[in-house]
C-alpha cells in the first residue's frame, strides 16, 4: 500500500496558473512543475505572475536576505 496517493484531480474551487500554457486552470490539470497554486479564486490565479514579480522584488530588497552586504546567493568571505 502506498503511503502517499498522488492526487490527479483538484478540489472544486482550487485554481492554478499553468506556466507552460499561460492559462488559468480549475484543478491541477498540468504537472506541478509547470504551475503555480492553488489559489482561492480565478482572479488570484490570473494575477499569479504579477504576484510572483512583486514577491521577488520584496525578497530582493529585504535587508534580512542581504544581511552580509553581498548579493543573494553569493557567498561572502
N, CA, C and O atoms as a Maestro MAE file, in Angstrom:
{
 s_m_m2io_version
 :::
 2.0.0
}

f_m_ct {
 s_m_title
 :::
 protein
 m_atom[308] {
  # First column is atom index #
  i_m_mmod_type
  r_m_x_coord
  r_m_y_coord
  r_m_z_coord
  i_m_residue_number
  s_m_chain_name
  s_m_pdb_residue_name
  s_m_pdb_atom_name
  i_m_atomic_number
  :::
  1 25 0.841 -1.176 0.000 1 A "UNK " " N  " 7
  2 3 0.000 0.000 0.000 1 A "UNK " " CA " 6
  3 2 0.891 1.246 0.000 1 A "UNK " " C  " 6
  4 15 1.841 1.337 0.778 1 A "UNK " " O  " 8
  5 25 0.584 2.182 -0.859 2 A "UNK " " N  " 7
  6 3 1.357 3.410 -0.955 2 A "UNK " " CA " 6
  7 2 1.071 4.308 0.245 2 A "UNK " " C  " 6
  8 15 -0.061 4.400 0.719 2 A "UNK " " O  " 8
  9 25 2.127 4.968 0.722 3 A "UNK " " N  " 7
  10 3 1.954 5.897 1.835 3 A "UNK " " CA " 6
  11 2 1.268 7.176 1.387 3 A "UNK " " C  " 6
  12 15 0.478 7.766 2.123 3 A "UNK " " O  " 8
  13 25 1.579 7.591 0.179 4 A "UNK " " N  " 7
  14 3 1.012 8.829 -0.339 4 A "UNK " " CA " 6
  15 2 0.304 8.541 -1.644 4 A "UNK " " C  " 6
  16 15 0.847 7.876 -2.526 4 A "UNK " " O  " 8
  17 25 -0.897 9.040 -1.757 5 A "UNK " " N  " 7
  18 3 -1.627 8.878 -3.012 5 A "UNK " " CA " 6
  19 2 -1.432 10.136 -3.839 5 A "UNK " " C  " 6
  20 15 -1.545 11.252 -3.333 5 A "UNK " " O  " 8
  21 25 -1.142 9.947 -5.097 6 A "UNK " " N  " 7
  22 3 -0.994 11.083 -5.999 6 A "UNK " " CA " 6
  23 2 -2.382 11.593 -6.358 6 A "UNK " " C  " 6
  24 15 -3.224 10.854 -6.868 6 A "UNK " " O  " 8
  25 25 -2.596 12.848 -6.086 7 A "UNK " " N  " 7
  26 3 -3.891 13.451 -6.379 7 A "UNK " " CA " 6
  27 2 -3.906 13.872 -7.839 7 A "UNK " " C  " 6
  28 15 -3.073 14.676 -8.258 7 A "UNK " " O  " 8
  29 25 -4.822 13.353 -8.602 8 A "UNK " " N  " 7
  30 3 -4.868 13.656 -10.028 8 A "UNK " " CA " 6
  31 2 -5.938 14.680 -10.368 8 A "UNK " " C  " 6
  32 15 -5.906 15.268 -11.449 8 A "UNK " " O  " 8
  33 25 -6.878 14.901 -9.470 9 A "UNK " " N  " 7
  34 3 -7.911 15.894 -9.718 9 A "UNK " " CA " 6
  35 2 -7.918 16.894 -8.577 9 A "UNK " " C  " 6
  36 15 -7.560 16.573 -7.443 9 A "UNK " " O  " 8
  37 25 -8.321 18.080 -8.890 10 A "UNK " " N  " 7
  38 3 -8.347 19.125 -7.879 10 A "UNK " " CA " 6
  39 2 -9.661 19.156 -7.132 10 A "UNK " " C  " 6
  40 15 -10.649 18.533 -7.522 10 A "UNK " " O  " 8
  41 25 -9.637 19.890 -6.064 11 A "UNK " " N  " 7
  42 3 -10.863 20.128 -5.301 11 A "UNK " " CA " 6
  43 2 -11.633 21.244 -6.002 11 A "UNK " " C  " 6
  44 15 -11.023 22.129 -6.601 11 A "UNK " " O  " 8
  45 25 -12.941 21.214 -5.936 12 A "UNK " " N  " 7
  46 3 -13.705 22.322 -6.514 12 A "UNK " " CA " 6
  47 2 -13.282 23.638 -5.871 12 A "UNK " " C  " 6
  48 15 -13.148 23.731 -4.651 12 A "UNK " " O  " 8
  49 25 -13.078 24.637 -6.691 13 A "UNK " " N  " 7
  50 3 -12.694 25.942 -6.187 13 A "UNK " " CA " 6
  51 2 -11.195 26.165 -6.081 13 A "UNK " " C  " 6
  52 15 -10.772 27.255 -5.695 13 A "UNK " " O  " 8
  53 25 -10.372 25.164 -6.414 14 A "UNK " " N  " 7
  54 3 -8.921 25.355 -6.445 14 A "UNK " " CA " 6
  55 2 -8.520 25.821 -7.845 14 A "UNK " " C  " 6
  56 15 -8.892 25.213 -8.848 14 A "UNK " " O  " 8
  57 25 -7.770 26.889 -7.888 15 A "UNK " " N  " 7
  58 3 -7.355 27.459 -9.175 15 A "UNK " " CA " 6
  59 2 -5.839 27.456 -9.267 15 A "UNK " " C  " 6
  60 15 -5.147 27.655 -8.269 15 A "UNK " " O  " 8
  61 25 -5.332 27.230 -10.461 16 A "UNK " " N  " 7
  62 3 -3.898 27.171 -10.719 16 A "UNK " " CA " 6
  63 2 -3.569 28.014 -11.940 16 A "UNK " " C  " 6
  64 15 -4.419 28.247 -12.799 16 A "UNK " " O  " 8
  65 25 -2.315 28.470 -12.005 17 A "UNK " " N  " 7
  66 3 -1.828 29.157 -13.193 17 A "UNK " " CA " 6
  67 2 -0.788 28.263 -13.838 17 A "UNK " " C  " 6
  68 15 0.222 27.938 -13.215 17 A "UNK " " O  " 8
  69 25 -1.025 27.856 -15.091 18 A "UNK " " N  " 7
  70 3 -0.100 26.985 -15.812 18 A "UNK " " CA " 6
  71 2 0.969 27.838 -16.487 18 A "UNK " " C  " 6
  72 15 0.663 28.690 -17.321 18 A "UNK " " O  " 8
  73 25 2.222 27.600 -16.119 19 A "UNK " " N  " 7
  74 3 3.346 28.347 -16.675 19 A "UNK " " CA " 6
  75 2 3.625 27.946 -18.127 19 A "UNK " " C  " 6
  76 15 4.111 28.757 -18.915 19 A "UNK " " O  " 8
  77 25 3.324 26.723 -18.469 20 A "UNK " " N  " 7
  78 3 3.566 26.213 -19.828 20 A "UNK " " CA " 6
  79 2 2.576 26.807 -20.829 20 A "UNK " " C  " 6
  80 15 2.967 27.288 -21.893 20 A "UNK " " O  " 8
  81 25 1.294 26.769 -20.476 21 A "UNK " " N  " 7
  82 3 0.250 27.220 -21.387 21 A "UNK " " CA " 6
  83 2 -0.180 28.666 -21.152 21 A "UNK " " C  " 6
  84 15 -0.919 29.246 -21.947 21 A "UNK " " O  " 8
  85 25 0.304 29.243 -20.030 22 A "UNK " " N  " 7
  86 3 -0.053 30.618 -19.650 22 A "UNK " " CA " 6
  87 2 -1.575 30.791 -19.553 22 A "UNK " " C  " 6
  88 15 -2.156 31.749 -20.063 22 A "UNK " " O  " 8
  89 25 -2.186 29.817 -18.875 23 A "UNK " " N  " 7
  90 3 -3.636 29.839 -18.699 23 A "UNK " " CA " 6
  91 2 -3.993 29.528 -17.254 23 A "UNK " " C  " 6
  92 15 -3.182 28.996 -16.496 23 A "UNK " " O  " 8
  93 25 -5.213 29.869 -16.893 24 A "UNK " " N  " 7
  94 3 -5.755 29.555 -15.570 24 A "UNK " " CA " 6
  95 2 -6.526 28.247 -15.694 24 A "UNK " " C  " 6
  96 15 -7.277 28.041 -16.647 24 A "UNK " " O  " 8
  97 25 -6.327 27.364 -14.711 25 A "UNK " " N  " 7
  98 3 -6.995 26.060 -14.716 25 A "UNK " " CA " 6
  99 2 -7.733 25.858 -13.402 25 A "UNK " " C  " 6
  100 15 -7.244 26.243 -12.340 25 A "UNK " " O  " 8
  101 25 -8.892 25.264 -13.478 26 A "UNK " " N  " 7
  102 3 -9.572 24.863 -12.247 26 A "UNK " " CA " 6
  103 2 -9.163 23.426 -11.967 26 A "UNK " " C  " 6
  104 15 -9.420 22.523 -12.764 26 A "UNK " " O  " 8
  105 25 -8.533 23.235 -10.843 27 A "UNK " " N  " 7
  106 3 -7.984 21.915 -10.525 27 A "UNK " " CA " 6
  107 2 -6.637 21.746 -11.220 27 A "UNK " " C  " 6
  108 15 -6.381 22.395 -12.234 27 A "UNK " " O  " 8
  109 25 -5.777 20.884 -10.688 28 A "UNK " " N  " 7
  110 3 -4.461 20.702 -11.295 28 A "UNK " " CA " 6
  111 2 -4.557 19.859 -12.569 28 A "UNK " " C  " 6
  112 15 -4.697 18.638 -12.503 28 A "UNK " " O  " 8
  113 25 -4.483 20.507 -13.707 29 A "UNK " " N  " 7
  114 3 -4.559 19.800 -14.979 29 A "UNK " " CA " 6
  115 2 -3.173 19.521 -15.546 29 A "UNK " " C  " 6
  116 15 -2.968 18.505 -16.210 29 A "UNK " " O  " 8
  117 25 -2.233 20.402 -15.292 30 A "UNK " " N  " 7
  118 3 -0.867 20.239 -15.782 30 A "UNK " " CA " 6
  119 2 0.031 19.766 -14.633 30 A "UNK " " C  " 6
  120 15 -0.346 19.891 -13.468 30 A "UNK " " O  " 8
  121 25 1.213 19.225 -14.949 31 A "UNK " " N  " 7
  122 3 2.124 18.758 -13.892 31 A "UNK " " CA " 6
  123 2 2.501 19.881 -12.935 31 A "UNK " " C  " 6
  124 15 2.531 21.052 -13.315 31 A "UNK " " O  " 8
  125 25 2.786 19.514 -11.695 32 A "UNK " " N  " 7
  126 3 3.081 20.511 -10.666 32 A "UNK " " CA " 6
  127 2 4.306 21.355 -11.013 32 A "UNK " " C  " 6
  128 15 4.392 22.506 -10.587 32 A "UNK " " O  " 8
  129 25 5.244 20.816 -11.766 33 A "UNK " " N  " 7
  130 3 6.440 21.581 -12.145 33 A "UNK " " CA " 6
  131 2 6.099 22.734 -13.081 33 A "UNK " " C  " 6
  132 15 6.912 23.639 -13.268 33 A "UNK " " O  " 8
  133 25 4.910 22.713 -13.668 34 A "UNK " " N  " 7
  134 3 4.512 23.730 -14.638 34 A "UNK " " CA " 6
  135 2 3.414 24.660 -14.133 34 A "UNK " " C  " 6
  136 15 2.774 25.343 -14.932 34 A "UNK " " O  " 8
  137 25 3.185 24.700 -12.823 35 A "UNK " " N  " 7
  138 3 2.066 25.525 -12.370 35 A "UNK " " CA " 6
  139 2 2.346 26.200 -11.026 35 A "UNK " " C  " 6
  140 15 3.169 25.745 -10.231 35 A "UNK " " O  " 8
  141 25 1.626 27.303 -10.806 36 A "UNK " " N  " 7
  142 3 1.576 27.984 -9.520 36 A "UNK " " CA " 6
  143 2 0.204 27.711 -8.940 36 A "UNK " " C  " 6
  144 15 -0.775 27.600 -9.677 36 A "UNK " " O  " 8
  145 25 0.126 27.602 -7.616 37 A "UNK " " N  " 7
  146 3 -1.168 27.430 -6.993 37 A "UNK " " CA " 6
  147 2 -1.122 26.377 -5.918 37 A "UNK " " C  " 6
  148 15 -0.064 25.797 -5.673 37 A "UNK " " O  " 8
  149 25 -2.211 26.118 -5.283 38 A "UNK " " N  " 7
  150 3 -3.565 26.555 -5.618 38 A "UNK " " CA " 6
  151 2 -3.876 27.950 -5.096 38 A "UNK " " C  " 6
  152 15 -3.305 28.416 -4.110 38 A "UNK " " O  " 8
  153 25 -4.792 28.589 -5.786 39 A "UNK " " N  " 7
  154 3 -5.310 29.892 -5.402 39 A "UNK " " CA " 6
  155 2 -6.784 29.726 -5.042 39 A "UNK " " C  " 6
  156 15 -7.442 28.791 -5.498 39 A "UNK " " O  " 8
  157 25 -7.288 30.632 -4.230 40 A "UNK " " N  " 7
  158 3 -8.672 30.548 -3.759 40 A "UNK " " CA " 6
  159 2 -9.672 30.996 -4.812 40 A "UNK " " C  " 6
  160 15 -10.841 30.613 -4.754 40 A "UNK " " O  " 8
  161 25 -9.233 31.803 -5.779 41 A "UNK " " N  " 7
  162 3 -10.165 32.299 -6.792 41 A "UNK " " CA " 6
  163 2 -9.493 32.347 -8.162 41 A "UNK " " C  " 6
  164 15 -8.267 32.331 -8.279 41 A "UNK " " O  " 8
  165 25 -10.319 32.405 -9.174 42 A "UNK " " N  " 7
  166 3 -9.822 32.515 -10.540 42 A "UNK " " CA " 6
  167 2 -9.024 33.815 -10.714 42 A "UNK " " C  " 6
  168 15 -7.988 33.832 -11.379 42 A "UNK " " O  " 8
  169 25 -9.518 34.900 -10.109 43 A "UNK " " N  " 7
  170 3 -8.847 36.201 -10.224 43 A "UNK " " CA " 6
  171 2 -7.433 36.151 -9.643 43 A "UNK " " C  " 6
  172 15 -6.503 36.705 -10.229 43 A "UNK " " O  " 8
  173 25 -7.267 35.488 -8.492 44 A "UNK " " N  " 7
  174 3 -5.934 35.351 -7.898 44 A "UNK " " CA " 6
  175 2 -5.008 34.586 -8.834 44 A "UNK " " C  " 6
  176 15 -3.851 34.968 -9.012 44 A "UNK " " O  " 8
  177 25 -5.505 33.518 -9.427 45 A "UNK " " N  " 7
  178 3 -4.689 32.720 -10.350 45 A "UNK " " CA " 6
  179 2 -4.328 33.525 -11.590 45 A "UNK " " C  " 6
  180 15 -3.226 33.371 -12.118 45 A "UNK " " O  " 8
  181 25 -5.224 34.376 -12.066 46 A "UNK " " N  " 7
  182 3 -4.951 35.197 -13.241 46 A "UNK " " CA " 6
  183 2 -3.810 36.181 -12.984 46 A "UNK " " C  " 6
  184 15 -3.106 36.572 -13.915 46 A "UNK " " O  " 8
  185 25 -3.626 36.577 -11.735 47 A "UNK " " N  " 7
  186 3 -2.576 37.535 -11.385 47 A "UNK " " CA " 6
  187 2 -1.342 36.849 -10.789 47 A "UNK " " C  " 6
  188 15 -0.535 37.502 -10.127 47 A "UNK " " O  " 8
  189 25 -1.190 35.558 -11.014 48 A "UNK " " N  " 7
  190 3 -0.093 34.796 -10.411 48 A "UNK " " CA " 6
  191 2 1.278 35.337 -10.797 48 A "UNK " " C  " 6
  192 15 2.158 35.441 -9.942 48 A "UNK " " O  " 8
  193 25 1.475 35.680 -12.055 49 A "UNK " " N  " 7
  194 3 2.790 36.164 -12.490 49 A "UNK " " CA " 6
  195 2 3.085 37.537 -11.892 49 A "UNK " " C  " 6
  196 15 4.221 37.813 -11.507 49 A "UNK " " O  " 8
  197 25 2.091 38.381 -11.812 50 A "UNK " " N  " 7
  198 3 2.264 39.705 -11.197 50 A "UNK " " CA " 6
  199 2 2.604 39.555 -9.711 50 A "UNK " " C  " 6
  200 15 3.485 40.244 -9.197 50 A "UNK " " O  " 8
  201 25 1.903 38.656 -9.033 51 A "UNK " " N  " 7
  202 3 2.169 38.394 -7.616 51 A "UNK " " CA " 6
  203 2 3.587 37.878 -7.432 51 A "UNK " " C  " 6
  204 15 4.276 38.290 -6.498 51 A "UNK " " O  " 8
  205 25 4.034 36.985 -8.304 52 A "UNK " " N  " 7
  206 3 5.389 36.440 -8.214 52 A "UNK " " CA " 6
  207 2 6.434 37.544 -8.422 52 A "UNK " " C  " 6
  208 15 7.434 37.588 -7.707 52 A "UNK " " O  " 8
  209 25 6.209 38.430 -9.392 53 A "UNK " " N  " 7
  210 3 7.141 39.550 -9.624 53 A "UNK " " CA " 6
  211 2 7.233 40.451 -8.398 53 A "UNK " " C  " 6
  212 15 8.325 40.850 -7.994 53 A "UNK " " O  " 8
  213 25 6.085 40.769 -7.809 54 A "UNK " " N  " 7
  214 3 6.063 41.627 -6.619 54 A "UNK " " CA " 6
  215 2 6.803 40.972 -5.456 54 A "UNK " " C  " 6
  216 15 7.568 41.635 -4.755 54 A "UNK " " O  " 8
  217 25 6.581 39.683 -5.251 55 A "UNK " " N  " 7
  218 3 7.262 38.978 -4.155 55 A "UNK " " CA " 6
  219 2 8.761 38.897 -4.401 55 A "UNK " " C  " 6
  220 15 9.552 39.032 -3.467 55 A "UNK " " O  " 8
  221 25 9.157 38.677 -5.645 56 A "UNK " " N  " 7
  222 3 10.587 38.640 -5.954 56 A "UNK " " CA " 6
  223 2 11.253 39.979 -5.646 56 A "UNK " " C  " 6
  224 15 12.357 40.010 -5.103 56 A "UNK " " O  " 8
  225 25 10.595 41.076 -5.985 57 A "UNK " " N  " 7
  226 3 11.142 42.404 -5.672 57 A "UNK " " CA " 6
  227 2 11.252 42.611 -4.165 57 A "UNK " " C  " 6
  228 15 12.241 43.157 -3.677 57 A "UNK " " O  " 8
  229 25 10.229 42.169 -3.430 58 A "UNK " " N  " 7
  230 3 10.275 42.293 -1.972 58 A "UNK " " CA " 6
  231 2 11.452 41.513 -1.400 58 A "UNK " " C  " 6
  232 15 12.160 42.010 -0.525 58 A "UNK " " O  " 8
  233 25 11.662 40.294 -1.889 59 A "UNK " " N  " 7
  234 3 12.752 39.455 -1.385 59 A "UNK " " CA " 6
  235 2 14.109 40.041 -1.768 59 A "UNK " " C  " 6
  236 15 15.046 40.004 -0.971 59 A "UNK " " O  " 8
  237 25 14.221 40.578 -2.975 60 A "UNK " " N  " 7
  238 3 15.494 41.167 -3.404 60 A "UNK " " CA " 6
  239 2 15.856 42.395 -2.579 60 A "UNK " " C  " 6
  240 15 17.034 42.699 -2.396 60 A "UNK " " O  " 8
  241 25 14.849 43.096 -2.085 61 A "UNK " " N  " 7
  242 3 15.079 44.304 -1.299 61 A "UNK " " CA " 6
  243 2 14.975 44.075 0.207 61 A "UNK " " C  " 6
  244 15 15.018 45.034 0.979 61 A "UNK " " O  " 8
  245 25 14.840 42.841 0.629 62 A "UNK " " N  " 7
  246 3 14.721 42.509 2.042 62 A "UNK " " CA " 6
  247 2 16.102 42.562 2.699 62 A "UNK " " C  " 6
  248 15 16.990 41.804 2.308 62 A "UNK " " O  " 8
  249 25 16.304 43.437 3.686 63 A "UNK " " N  " 7
  250 3 17.619 43.539 4.323 63 A "UNK " " CA " 6
  251 2 18.047 42.253 5.023 63 A "UNK " " C  " 6
  252 15 19.245 42.009 5.164 63 A "UNK " " O  " 8
  253 25 17.110 41.432 5.461 64 A "UNK " " N  " 7
  254 3 17.470 40.153 6.085 64 A "UNK " " CA " 6
  255 2 18.090 39.195 5.071 64 A "UNK " " C  " 6
  256 15 18.930 38.368 5.427 64 A "UNK " " O  " 8
  257 25 17.677 39.305 3.815 65 A "UNK " " N  " 7
  258 3 18.215 38.441 2.763 65 A "UNK " " CA " 6
  259 2 19.647 38.858 2.435 65 A "UNK " " C  " 6
  260 15 20.485 38.016 2.110 65 A "UNK " " O  " 8
  261 25 19.921 40.140 2.519 66 A "UNK " " N  " 7
  262 3 21.245 40.684 2.195 66 A "UNK " " CA " 6
  263 2 21.970 41.099 3.479 66 A "UNK " " C  " 6
  264 15 22.580 42.167 3.532 66 A "UNK " " O  " 8
  265 25 21.904 40.268 4.491 67 A "UNK " " N  " 7
  266 3 22.419 40.639 5.799 67 A "UNK " " CA " 6
  267 2 23.935 40.801 5.863 67 A "UNK " " C  " 6
  268 15 24.440 41.393 6.817 67 A "UNK " " O  " 8
  269 25 24.683 40.287 4.867 68 A "UNK " " N  " 7
  270 3 26.140 40.418 4.911 68 A "UNK " " CA " 6
  271 2 26.660 41.408 3.885 68 A "UNK " " C  " 6
  272 15 27.867 41.491 3.655 68 A "UNK " " O  " 8
  273 25 25.758 42.161 3.266 69 A "UNK " " N  " 7
  274 3 26.184 43.205 2.353 69 A "UNK " " CA " 6
  275 2 26.437 42.739 0.945 69 A "UNK " " C  " 6
  276 15 26.729 43.572 0.088 69 A "UNK " " O  " 8
  277 25 26.344 41.461 0.652 70 A "UNK " " N  " 7
  278 3 26.561 40.951 -0.694 70 A "UNK " " CA " 6
  279 2 25.230 40.703 -1.372 70 A "UNK " " C  " 6
  280 15 24.169 40.939 -0.794 70 A "UNK " " O  " 8
  281 25 25.298 40.226 -2.602 71 A "UNK " " N  " 7
  282 3 24.063 39.904 -3.286 71 A "UNK " " CA " 6
  283 2 23.603 38.503 -2.894 71 A "UNK " " C  " 6
  284 15 24.398 37.677 -2.444 71 A "UNK " " O  " 8
  285 25 22.317 38.250 -3.071 72 A "UNK " " N  " 7
  286 3 21.747 36.961 -2.671 72 A "UNK " " CA " 6
  287 2 22.397 35.844 -3.452 72 A "UNK " " C  " 6
  288 15 22.601 35.955 -4.661 72 A "UNK " " O  " 8
  289 25 22.720 34.777 -2.768 73 A "UNK " " N  " 7
  290 3 23.292 33.611 -3.413 73 A "UNK " " CA " 6
  291 2 24.798 33.680 -3.592 73 A "UNK " " C  " 6
  292 15 25.413 32.702 -4.018 73 A "UNK " " O  " 8
  293 25 25.404 34.817 -3.274 74 A "UNK " " N  " 7
  294 3 26.841 34.957 -3.423 74 A "UNK " " CA " 6
  295 2 27.489 34.773 -2.061 74 A "UNK " " C  " 6
  296 15 27.214 35.544 -1.141 74 A "UNK " " O  " 8
  297 25 28.356 33.752 -1.912 75 A "UNK " " N  " 7
  298 3 28.999 33.536 -0.613 75 A "UNK " " CA " 6
  299 2 29.924 34.695 -0.255 75 A "UNK " " C  " 6
  300 15 30.595 35.259 -1.120 75 A "UNK " " O  " 8
  301 25 29.951 35.036 1.005 76 A "UNK " " N  " 7
  302 3 30.819 36.106 1.491 76 A "UNK " " CA " 6
  303 2 32.030 35.511 2.185 76 A "UNK " " C  " 6
  304 15 31.917 34.481 2.850 76 A "UNK " " O  " 8
  305 25 33.179 36.140 2.042 77 A "UNK " " N  " 7
  306 3 34.387 35.631 2.709 77 A "UNK " " CA " 6
  307 2 34.759 36.467 3.914 77 A "UNK " " C  " 6
  308 15 35.748 36.175 4.586 77 A "UNK " " O  " 8
  :::
 }
 m_bond[307] {
  # First column is bond index #
  i_m_from
  i_m_to
  i_m_order
  :::
  1 1 2 1
  2 2 3 1
  3 3 4 2
  4 3 5 1
  5 5 6 1
  6 6 7 1
  7 7 8 2
  8 7 9 1
  9 9 10 1
  10 10 11 1
  11 11 12 2
  12 11 13 1
  13 13 14 1
  14 14 15 1
  15 15 16 2
  16 15 17 1
  17 17 18 1
  18 18 19 1
  19 19 20 2
  20 19 21 1
  21 21 22 1
  22 22 23 1
  23 23 24 2
  24 23 25 1
  25 25 26 1
  26 26 27 1
  27 27 28 2
  28 27 29 1
  29 29 30 1
  30 30 31 1
  31 31 32 2
  32 31 33 1
  33 33 34 1
  34 34 35 1
  35 35 36 2
  36 35 37 1
  37 37 38 1
  38 38 39 1
  39 39 40 2
  40 39 41 1
  41 41 42 1
  42 42 43 1
  43 43 44 2
  44 43 45 1
  45 45 46 1
  46 46 47 1
  47 47 48 2
  48 47 49 1
  49 49 50 1
  50 50 51 1
  51 51 52 2
  52 51 53 1
  53 53 54 1
  54 54 55 1
  55 55 56 2
  56 55 57 1
  57 57 58 1
  58 58 59 1
  59 59 60 2
  60 59 61 1
  61 61 62 1
  62 62 63 1
  63 63 64 2
  64 63 65 1
  65 65 66 1
  66 66 67 1
  67 67 68 2
  68 67 69 1
  69 69 70 1
  70 70 71 1
  71 71 72 2
  72 71 73 1
  73 73 74 1
  74 74 75 1
  75 75 76 2
  76 75 77 1
  77 77 78 1
  78 78 79 1
  79 79 80 2
  80 79 81 1
  81 81 82 1
  82 82 83 1
  83 83 84 2
  84 83 85 1
  85 85 86 1
  86 86 87 1
  87 87 88 2
  88 87 89 1
  89 89 90 1
  90 90 91 1
  91 91 92 2
  92 91 93 1
  93 93 94 1
  94 94 95 1
  95 95 96 2
  96 95 97 1
  97 97 98 1
  98 98 99 1
  99 99 100 2
  100 99 101 1
  101 101 102 1
  102 102 103 1
  103 103 104 2
  104 103 105 1
  105 105 106 1
  106 106 107 1
  107 107 108 2
  108 107 109 1
  109 109 110 1
  110 110 111 1
  111 111 112 2
  112 111 113 1
  113 113 114 1
  114 114 115 1
  115 115 116 2
  116 115 117 1
  117 117 118 1
  118 118 119 1
  119 119 120 2
  120 119 121 1
  121 121 122 1
  122 122 123 1
  123 123 124 2
  124 123 125 1
  125 125 126 1
  126 126 127 1
  127 127 128 2
  128 127 129 1
  129 129 130 1
  130 130 131 1
  131 131 132 2
  132 131 133 1
  133 133 134 1
  134 134 135 1
  135 135 136 2
  136 135 137 1
  137 137 138 1
  138 138 139 1
  139 139 140 2
  140 139 141 1
  141 141 142 1
  142 142 143 1
  143 143 144 2
  144 143 145 1
  145 145 146 1
  146 146 147 1
  147 147 148 2
  148 147 149 1
  149 149 150 1
  150 150 151 1
  151 151 152 2
  152 151 153 1
  153 153 154 1
  154 154 155 1
  155 155 156 2
  156 155 157 1
  157 157 158 1
  158 158 159 1
  159 159 160 2
  160 159 161 1
  161 161 162 1
  162 162 163 1
  163 163 164 2
  164 163 165 1
  165 165 166 1
  166 166 167 1
  167 167 168 2
  168 167 169 1
  169 169 170 1
  170 170 171 1
  171 171 172 2
  172 171 173 1
  173 173 174 1
  174 174 175 1
  175 175 176 2
  176 175 177 1
  177 177 178 1
  178 178 179 1
  179 179 180 2
  180 179 181 1
  181 181 182 1
  182 182 183 1
  183 183 184 2
  184 183 185 1
  185 185 186 1
  186 186 187 1
  187 187 188 2
  188 187 189 1
  189 189 190 1
  190 190 191 1
  191 191 192 2
  192 191 193 1
  193 193 194 1
  194 194 195 1
  195 195 196 2
  196 195 197 1
  197 197 198 1
  198 198 199 1
  199 199 200 2
  200 199 201 1
  201 201 202 1
  202 202 203 1
  203 203 204 2
  204 203 205 1
  205 205 206 1
  206 206 207 1
  207 207 208 2
  208 207 209 1
  209 209 210 1
  210 210 211 1
  211 211 212 2
  212 211 213 1
  213 213 214 1
  214 214 215 1
  215 215 216 2
  216 215 217 1
  217 217 218 1
  218 218 219 1
  219 219 220 2
  220 219 221 1
  221 221 222 1
  222 222 223 1
  223 223 224 2
  224 223 225 1
  225 225 226 1
  226 226 227 1
  227 227 228 2
  228 227 229 1
  229 229 230 1
  230 230 231 1
  231 231 232 2
  232 231 233 1
  233 233 234 1
  234 234 235 1
  235 235 236 2
  236 235 237 1
  237 237 238 1
  238 238 239 1
  239 239 240 2
  240 239 241 1
  241 241 242 1
  242 242 243 1
  243 243 244 2
  244 243 245 1
  245 245 246 1
  246 246 247 1
  247 247 248 2
  248 247 249 1
  249 249 250 1
  250 250 251 1
  251 251 252 2
  252 251 253 1
  253 253 254 1
  254 254 255 1
  255 255 256 2
  256 255 257 1
  257 257 258 1
  258 258 259 1
  259 259 260 2
  260 259 261 1
  261 261 262 1
  262 262 263 1
  263 263 264 2
  264 263 265 1
  265 265 266 1
  266 266 267 1
  267 267 268 2
  268 267 269 1
  269 269 270 1
  270 270 271 1
  271 271 272 2
  272 271 273 1
  273 273 274 1
  274 274 275 1
  275 275 276 2
  276 275 277 1
  277 277 278 1
  278 278 279 1
  279 279 280 2
  280 279 281 1
  281 281 282 1
  282 282 283 1
  283 283 284 2
  284 283 285 1
  285 285 286 1
  286 286 287 1
  287 287 288 2
  288 287 289 1
  289 289 290 1
  290 290 291 1
  291 291 292 2
  292 291 293 1
  293 293 294 1
  294 294 295 1
  295 295 296 2
  296 295 297 1
  297 297 298 1
  298 298 299 1
  299 299 300 2
  300 299 301 1
  301 301 302 1
  302 302 303 1
  303 303 304 2
  304 303 305 1
  305 305 306 1
  306 306 307 1
  307 307 308 2
  :::
 }
}
